[in-house]
Amino acid sequence: MSRIRALGLISGGLDSTLAARLILDQGVDVIGVNFNTGFCITDTRRQVGRRKHDLAPLRNEALRAGSDLSIPIEIIDLSQEYVELVTNPRWGYGKNANPCVDCRIMMLRKAKAMMPELGASFVFTGEVLGQRPMTQHRGTLRQIEKQSGLVGYLLRPLSALKLTETEVERLGWVDRSRLKGFCGRSRKAQLELAAELGITDFPQPAGGCCFLTDPAFARKFFDFLKYRAPHQPLRLEDFMLLKIGRHLRLPSSLKLVVGRDEAENNYLENYRAGRWALQPLSAMGPLALLDEEASDADLEMAARILARYSDGRDQPQVEILCERNGASKSLTVPPFPREATAQYLLS
């Protein structure tokens, strides 16, 4: 008989790496798939550029895990499609802006659709019963399995002994006795298994790699939805901008984004089109972007806020260059006081 093949959701974290290793050790061929939603913190750091505080290597952990395990990894970009999901999730948000149930269902449906072409007989994940409050309690695990269309053919190797036996196990494709019964938020069992299997290179578990679980990002995300014009098309670039810089909502409801360092300033250069770009002339300082509908009063206020974030914050006046679509003008303004700026700051 030909070898059974499985398709695994591989993030590159410890859990998905361990799950893949448990399946590989049973003689099953494994193909990994990694779905890019556009909201991965590490991916964004790689795009923006390395910063002084970035000590760990900014690598794609899924590809690194695939190399370590000697399995192929398919990278699938869901970012544009994910924009629609994240703004209107059927199953709602978690503690912040994370639509974790909808996200999991989408990824598993995509994996199921890939199975025939790849010759895969089942799908597995690194999920652990009780580890995450929204998606990994028993009822939600069953609901996700049902909604994804993978009933009986979705295996969670790390918690299999705590869950109902799957068709994968009944058919003998994997030996249930060689799977695990991990449960709860502690990672002690996973770390012990990693040591036993000689797995040493993995990112330290620290709450995940998704911007949508971050409270500061959630404030910017829901602020964007609140002020989004009716019938305004959803653009991926609007969500990409939410990940960069300081965000301030002006009294006129316009958005001002101010770079926090050289890497962010360089990244913001990509989003000048159609927006006002402001930069200090008489002092060193960041780049700022302001919505194109800005009035003269909006520009002056944005210039004063930018001056407050420049090296000229303690000077009586700072000259600011304002540019949009080839037109430019210079404003000389007093920097905003720190406490006055704070009332408009989202993050």
GUVOSE-600896 format. One record per residue (C-alpha): residue number from 0; residue in one letter; y, x negated, z negated. Coordinates in steps of 0.2 Angstrom, whole numbers, plus 5000, padded with zeros to 4 digits. Each point is the difference from the previous one (the first is absolute). Layout:
// GUVOSE-600896
  seq  type    c2    c1    c3
  NUM     A     Y     X     Z
...
END
This chain:
// GUVOSE-600896
  seq  type    c2    c1    c3
    0     M  5000  5000  5000
    1     S  5018  4994  5003
    2     R  5011  4996  4985
    3     I  5010  5014  4993
    4     R  5019  4997  5002
    5     A  5014  5006  4988
    6     L  5018  5001  5002
    7     G  5010  4995  4985
    8     L  5018  5003  4995
    9     I  5006  4983  4995
   10     S  5017  4997  4992
   11     G  4996  4982  4995
   12     G  5001  5004  4982
   13     L  4986  4997  4988
   14     D  4992  5017  5000
   15     S  4998  5001  5019
   16     T  4994  4982  5001
   17     L  4986  5004  4987
   18     A  4995  5016  5008
   19     A  4998  4991  5017
   20     R  4990  4986  4992
   21     L  4988  5012  4991
   22     I  4997  5008  5017
   23     L  4998  4984  5009
   24     D  4987  4994  4987
   25     Q  4989  5015  5005
   26     G  4999  4993  5018
   27     V  5012  5013  5007
   28     D  5012  4995  5014
   29     V  5018  5003  4994
   30     I  5015  5002  5011
   31     G  5017  5001  4990
   32     V  5015  5011  5004
   33     N  5017  4997  4993
   34     F  5013  5014  5003
   35     N  5018  4995  5000
   36     T  5011  5014  4994
   37     G  5017  4990  5001
   38     F  5002  5001  4981
   39     C  4991  4984  4995
   40     I  5010  4989  4989
   41     T  4992  4984  5005
   42     D  5002  5004  5019
   43     T  5018  5004  4998
   44     R  5003  4983  4991
   45     R  4991  4991  5014
   46     Q  5012  5009  5012
   47     V  5016  4997  4990
   48     G  4996  4982  4996
   49     R  4995  4989  4986
   50     R  5011  5000  4984
   51     K  5002  4988  4986
   52     H  4990  5011  4988
   53     D  4985  5002  5012
   54     L  4987  4989  4992
   55     A  4984  5007  5007
   56     P  4996  4998  5019
   57     L  5007  5015  5010
   58     R  4984  5003  5010
   59     N  4991  5015  5006
   60     E  4987  5002  4987
   61     A  4988  5011  5010
   62     L  4999  4986  5013
   63     R  4997  4987  4987
   64     A  4986  5011  4992
   65     G  4992  5002  5017
   66     S  5000  4982  5002
   67     D  4993  4996  4983
   68     L  4986  5014  5003
   69     S  4997  4995  5018
   70     I  5003  5018  5006
   71     P  5012  5006  5014
   72     I  5015  5009  4995
   73     E  5009  5013  5011
   74     I  5018  5002  4996
   75     I  5006  5018  5005
   76     D  5019  5004  5000
   77     L  5003  5017  4993
   78     S  5019  4997  4996
   79     Q  5008  5013  5012
   80     E  4987  5014  4996
   81     Y  5001  4996  4982
   82     V  5019  5004  5000
   83     E  4995  5018  5003
   84     L  4987  5001  4986
   85     V  5011  4991  4987
   86     T  5015  5013  5002
   87     N  4989  5015  4999
   88     P  4983  4997  4991
   89     R  4988  5015  4999
   90     W  4994  4994  4983
   91     G  5017  4994  4993
   92     Y  5006  4985  4992
   93     G  4994  4989  4985
   94     K  5012  4994  4987
   95     N  5012  4993  5013
   96     A  5000  5002  5018
   97     N  4982  4996  5003
   98     P  4990  5014  5010
   99     C  4983  4991  4994
  100     V  4988  5015  5004
  101     D  5007  5003  5017
  102     C  5001  4981  5004
  103     R  4981  4998  4995
  104     I  4995  5015  5010
  105     M  5010  4994  5015
  106     M  4992  4982  4999
  107     L  4982  5007  4998
  108     R  5002  5012  5015
  109     K  5006  4986  5011
  110     A  4985  4990  4994
  111     K  4988  5014  5004
  112     A  5007  5001  5017
  113     M  4997  4982  5003
  114     M  4981  5001  4995
  115     P  4992  5004  5016
  116     E  5009  4987  5010
  117     L  4996  4987  4987
  118     G  4982  5006  4998
  119     A  5003  5003  4981
  120     S  4988  5011  4990
  121     F  5011  5002  4985
  122     V  5017  4996  4992
  123     F  5003  4991  4983
  124     T  5015  4997  4989
  125     G  5004  4990  4985
  126     E  5005  5015  4990
  127     V  4996  5000  4981
  128     L  4997  5016  4991
  129     G  5015  5003  4987
  130     Q  5010  4985  5006
  131     R  5014  5009  5007
  132     P  5007  5016  4993
  133     M  5004  5009  5016
  134     T  4986  4996  5012
  135     Q  4985  4993  4990
  136     H  4995  5013  4988
  137     R  4983  5009  5004
  138     G  5008  5017  5007
  139     T  5012  4991  5012
  140     L  4987  4988  5006
  141     R  4989  5015  5005
  142     Q  5015  5008  5008
  143     I  5005  4985  5010
  144     E  4982  4998  5006
  145     K  5000  5018  5006
  146     Q  5017  5000  5008
  147     S  4996  4983  5010
  148     G  4984  5008  5007
  149     L  4989  4987  4993
  150     V  4990  5010  4987
  151     G  4984  4990  4996
  152     Y  5005  4985  5011
  153     L  5014  4993  4989
  154     L  4994  4987  4988
  155     R  5009  4993  4985
  156     P  4989  4985  4995
  157     L  5009  4995  4985
  158     S  4998  5017  4991
  159     A  4985  5007  5010
  160     L  4989  5002  4984
  161     K  5013  5011  4992
  162     L  5002  5011  5016
  163     T  4988  5012  5009
  164     E  4987  4992  5011
  165     T  5006  4999  5018
  166     E  4990  5002  5016
  167     V  5002  4981  5002
  168     E  4990  4997  4985
  169     R  4987  5014  5003
  170     L  4996  4993  5018
  171     G  4997  4983  4993
  172     W  5014  4992  5009
  173     V  5005  4992  4983
  174     D  4991  4998  4984
  175     R  5009  5011  4987
  176     S  4993  4989  4986
  177     R  5010  4985  5006
  178     L  5016  5009  5000
  179     K  5012  5001  4985
  180     G  5006  5013  4987
  181     F  5017  4994  4997
  182     C  5012  5012  4992
  183     G  5018  5000  4993
  184     R  5016  4990  5001
  185     S  4993  4983  4993
  186     R  4997  4987  5013
  187     K  4988  4990  4988
  188     A  4984  5005  5009
  189     Q  5007  4996  5017
  190     L  5006  4983  4994
  191     E  4983  4996  4993
  192     L  4991  5006  5016
  193     A  5012  4989  5010
  194     A  4996  4985  4990
  195     E  4981  5004  5002
  196     L  5002  5001  5019
  197     G  5011  4984  5001
  198     I  5015  5010  5006
  199     T  5016  4991  4994
  200     D  5013  5002  5013
  201     F  5008  5018  4998
  202     P  5018  5006  4995
  203     Q  5001  5004  4982
  204     P  5000  5019  4997
  205     A  5018  5006  4996
  206     G  5002  5018  5004
  207     G  4997  4999  5019
  208     C  5010  4994  5015
  209     C  5009  5016  5005
  210     F  5019  5003  4999
  211     L  4997  5019  4998
  212     T  4993  4997  4982
  213     D  5016  4991  4995
  214     P  5013  5010  4990
  215     A  5015  4991  5008
  216     F  4993  5003  5017
  217     A  4997  5018  4996
  218     R  5018  5003  4995
  219     K  5005  4994  5017
  220     F  4987  5009  5009
  221     F  5004  5017  4993
  222     D  5019  4997  5001
  223     F  4997  4997  5019
  224     L  4991  5017  5002
  225     K  5013  5009  4990
  226     Y  5014  4994  5011
  227     R  4991  5000  5017
  228     A  5008  5011  5012
  229     P  4991  5016  5005
  230     H  4989  4997  5016
  231     Q  5004  4981  4999
  232     P  4985  4992  5007
  233     L  4989  4989  4989
  234     R  5002  4982  5005
  235     L  4989  4986  4993
  236     E  5016  4989  4999
  237     D  5008  5011  4987
  238     F  4985  4997  4989
  239     M  4999  4982  5004
  240     L  5018  4998  4994
  241     L  4996  5008  4983
  242     K  4990  4985  4996
  243     I  5014  4988  5002
  244     G  5016  4996  4990
  245     R  5011  5010  4987
  246     H  5002  5018  5005
  247     L  5016  5010  4995
  248     R  5004  5018  5004
  249     L  5019  5002  5002
  250     P  5010  5015  4995
  251     S  5000  5006  5018
  252     S  4981  5000  5000
  253     L  4999  4985  5012
  254     K  4988  4986  4996
  255     L  5005  4981  4997
  256     V  4986  4987  5001
  257     V  5005  4982  4993
  258     G  4989  4985  5002
  259     R  4994  4991  4985
  260     D  4996  4983  5007
  261     E  5000  4990  5016
  262     A  4983  5007  5005
  263     E  5006  5018  4998
  264     N  5016  4996  5009
  265     N  4991  4994  5015
  266     Y  4988  5015  5000
  267     L  5014  5012  4999
  268     E  5007  4992  5016
  269     N  4987  5009  5009
  270     Y  5007  5017  4995
  271     R  5018  4998  5005
  272     A  4999  5011  5016
  273     G  5010  5016  4997
  274     R  5006  4995  4982
  275     W  5015  4992  4993
  276     A  4996  4982  4995
  277     L  5011  4992  4987
  278     Q  5001  4982  4995
  279     P  5012  4990  4989
  280     L  5012  4988  5009
  281     S  5009  4992  4985
  282     A  4985  4997  4989
  283     M  4982  4998  5002
  284     G  4990  5016  4998
  285     P  4987  5012  5007
  286     L  4998  5011  5016
  287     A  5002  5018  4997
  288     L  4997  5015  5011
  289     L  5009  5017  4999
  290     D  4996  5016  5009
  291     E  5009  5002  5017
  292     E  5009  5016  4995
  293     A  5011  4990  4988
  294     S  5018  5004  4998
  295     D  5014  4988  4996
  296     A  4999  5004  4982
  297     D  4981  4998  5001
  298     L  5002  4983  5008
  299     E  5013  4994  4987
  300     M  4988  5006  4985
  301     A  4985  4991  5008
  302     A  5011  4984  5003
  303     R  5005  5001  4981
  304     I  4982  5002  4995
  305     L  4995  4985  5011
  306     A  5014  4989  4993
  307     R  4993  5004  4983
  308     Y  4983  4992  5005
  309     S  5008  4985  5008
  310     D  5005  4983  4993
  311     G  5018  5008  5000
  312     R  4996  5013  4987
  313     D  5012  4992  4988
  314     Q  5014  4998  5012
  315     P  5014  5013  5002
  316     Q  4997  5002  5019
  317     V  4985  4997  5012
  318     E  5001  5001  5019
  319     I  4986  5010  5007
  320     L  4995  5001  5019
  321     C  4994  5017  5006
  322     E  4991  5001  5016
  323     R  4992  5014  5010
  324     N  4994  5001  5018
  325     G  5012  4986  5006
  326     A  5015  5006  4990
  327     S  5006  4991  4985
  328     K  5014  5000  4987
  329     S  5004  4990  4984
  330     L  5004  5008  4983
  331     T  5007  4991  4985
  332     V  4995  5009  4985
  333     P  4998  4997  4981
  334     P  4982  4999  4994
  335     F  4993  5016  4991
  336     P  4997  4998  4982
  337     R  4982  4998  4995
  338     E  5000  5016  4990
  339     A  5008  5010  5014
  340     T  4987  4993  5012
  341     A  4985  5005  4989
  342     Q  5003  5018  5001
  343     Y  4996  5000  5019
  344     L  4985  4988  4999
  345     L  4982  5008  5003
  346     S  4991  4983  4999
END
